[in-house]
Amino acid sequence: MPSDGDQNVEVILVVALGAAVAGFVQGLSGFAFGMVAMSFWAWVLEPQLAAVLSVFGSLTGQIIAAFTVRREFHWKSLLPFIAGGLVGIPMGVAVMPHLNMDWFKLGLGCLLVLWCPTMLLSAHLPRLTLGGGLLARCSDALAGLIGGAMGGLGGFSGTVPTLWCTLRGFERHMQRTVIQNFNLSVLAVTMASYLATGLVKPAMWPSFAVVLPAVLVPVIFGTRVYKGVSDARFRQIVLSLLTCSGIAMLAASVPRLFLAP
């Protein structure tokens, strides 16, 4: 039977591996750190710690990416997302401390198995041509609000806005700029909220020390791959793996929630 020390080493390795893989994916795509990291961390970490680490790792990766993948700002397209995101953040922050591990796995598993195949099929979905009027800005703000709430819940801020930008038919580099800067803004505010409300505990700092170095090199490597190679094939692989992770999480949580005596 493994000792507590062995179990601690295993947890550290899983946390570092999750951060490294998520960092590469974030550097490549501009989003999805939380989705990838949680597919590793949800098995070994309490949801509150996993959520805080997800926001911390996502924010670290976005800061690095902001210096390594610089694109022209599209303020007119970006601002509605940020405005909505700032409204949504407090909602997610308020809910996050009350998460139950099994419900957390169920919710994340459903999100993965629904969202990832949708993104895989997104190239064949009809584009929403809303133009640049009030309807488009309000719709973008709503996507930002949902992203902000999910960011406050655990660093998933880019999920819905990325899908929405894809459905809107944003050009690849424009989408990267919008999502990268939206995530950077939302995650910075979310992390500040966690610190201000006391959700970041002193006991969490050693885990931060594991995530930080594990993220740095993979994010840089991912941004270099993004610059030189089309990420279509990489995205297909990542989304397929995440779909499998979601199925595994559902398999672990559903029996405990609904089938236990």
N, C-alpha and C positions, 0 to 999 in steps of 0.2 A: 504494500500500500504506500503511495507516495507521501513523503513528509510535507509539512507546511512550507519548508524551504523550497522543496522541489516544485510545489504548486505555485509559489510566488515567482519562481524563475519562469515557469510556463506562462503565467499571466503577463509578465514583462515581455516575453518573446512574442506573445500574441498581440499585445499592445503595439510593440515596435513594428511588427510585420504589417499590421493593419494600417498604421500610420504611413509606412513606406509605400505600400501599394496604393493607398488613397492619395498620397502626395503625388505620385506619378500620374494617376488618372486626372487629378485636379490640374496639374501642370499641362497635361495634354489637352484637356477639354475646357478648362476654365471653371468647372463646377464638379459636384459629385463627391467631394471629400467625405462628407458625412455619411452618404449612402454606402460608400465602399468601406469606410472605417467601421461603421456599425455592423456590417455583415461579419466582421471579425469580433468586435468588442462586445456585442450583445450577448455572446456566449460566456464571457468571463468577467464582465464588469457590471456593477450596479448601474441602473439607468441614469441616475443623476450624475455619477462620475463619467459615464460614457458620453453623456450629453455635453458636459463641460469640456471634456477633452476634444470632442468633435468640433465644438466652436473654436477652441484654442488652435487646434491643428488646421482647421479651415482658414482661420484668420491669418495664421503664419504663412500658409501656402499662398493666399491671395496677396499678401504683402510682397512676397518674393516674386510672384508672377507679375505684379504691377511694375516691377523694375526690369523684368526680363522679356515681357511681351507687351510692348507699348503700341497702342493703336490710337488713331484719332478719336477724340471724344465726340459722342453723339448726344449732347446735353438734352436736346428736345425729346429724344427717345428715352433717355435714361431717367429724367426727373420724375415722370409719373410712377415708375417702378419704385424709386427711392421713397417718394411721398407715401405710397401705399405700404411699403415695407416698414417705415417708421411707426405707422399706426398698428401694424400687426405684431411687432416685436413684443410689446407688453403682454399680449394675449398668450404667446408661447411661453414667455418667462413665468407667467402666473401659473400655468398648468404643469410645467416641467417638474417641480419638486414632488408632485403627487403621483408620479408615474408608477405603475405596477409592472414588474418585470415581464410577466406573462402577457399582459395586455399590450405592453410595449412591443414585445416580439410579434404579437398578432398584428398590431397596427403597422409596424414596419414591414412585416412579411407581406401583408396585403398591398402596401404601397409599392414594394419591389415587384411583385408579380403582376400588378396592373400597369405601373408606370414604365417599367423597362421594356416589355414587349411593345407598348405603345410607341416608345421612342425608336425601337427597331423598325417599326412600320411607318414611322412618321414621314419618310420620303414619299410614301404613297397616299398620305392624307391630303385632303383639299386645303389649299391655303386660304386663310381668312383675310380678305382684302378690305380692311376697315378704313384705309386712308390715314390721314393725319388729323382728323377732326376730334370733336369732344368725345364721341363714342369710343374711338381708338384710345384716347388718353385715359378715359375712365376704365376701360377694359384692362389696359396695361397697369393701372393703379391697383385694380382688384387682384391681378396676378401677383403684383408686388406685395399686397397685403397678406395674401396666403403664404407667399415666400417668407415674409417677415415673421409671421406666426410660426412657421416651421423652422425658421432660423432660431427663434427664441426657444423652441422646443428641443433643439439639439443640433443646430448647424446644418439643417436641410434647406437652407434659404434658396438655393439655385434650382431646385427640382421643378416646381411649377412654372416659374418664370422662363426657364430654359425650354420647356415643352411649349409654352405659350409663344415664345419668340420663334420657335420652329414652325408652329402652326401659322404664325403671321408671315412667314416667308422671309424673315430677316436674312440678309446676306451673311455668310459665315463670319467674316471679321467684324462686322457690325454687331452681330449677336455676341461674339466673344467680348467685345468692348462693353456692351450693356450688362451682360451677366457678371463679368469680372468686377466691374465697378459697383454694381448693385450688391454683390456678395461682400465686397470689401466694406462698404458702408454699413450694411445690415449686421455683419458679424462683429464689426468694431463696436457698434452700439450694443449689441447683445452681450458681448464680453464685458463691457462696462456695466451693464445692468446686472450681470451675474456677480460682479465684484461689489457693486453697490448694495445689493440685496443679501449678501452673505452666502450666496450659493457656492462660491469658491471657498472651500475649506482648506486650512493649512495642511491637512493630510493628503490633499490632492497634488501638492507641489512636486513630490517625487515622480508622479506620473507625467507631469508636464515636462520634467527633465528627460523622460524617456521619449516622449512624442516629438519634442523640438528637434533633436539631431536626426531622428528617423525620417522626418519630413524633408529636411533641407535639400539633400542631394537628389532624391527622387523628383521633387517639384522642378528643380532646374533641368533635370534630364527630360522630364515630360514636356517642358516648354521648348526645349531644343528639338524634340521630335515633332512638336506641333509646327514649328517654323519650317522644317525641312520636308515633312512627309504628310500626306493626307491622313487625317485621323479617322476616316470612315471605317476601315477595317478594325482599328483598335477599339472604336466605340462599339462595334458589333460584338466583339469578344467580351468587353467589359460588361455590357448590358446583359449578355447571355449568362455570364457568371453570376451577376447580381440577381437575375431571375431565379437561378438555381439556389442561391443563398436565401431568397425570399421563401421558396418552397420548403427549404429545410427549417426555417424559422416557424413557418406555419405548422409543420409536422411536429415541432417541439412544443409549441404553445397550445394548439387546439386541444390535444388530449388532456392537458392539465386544466384547461379552463372549462371544457364542455363535456368531457368523457370520464373525468375522475368521479369515483363514487362519493 
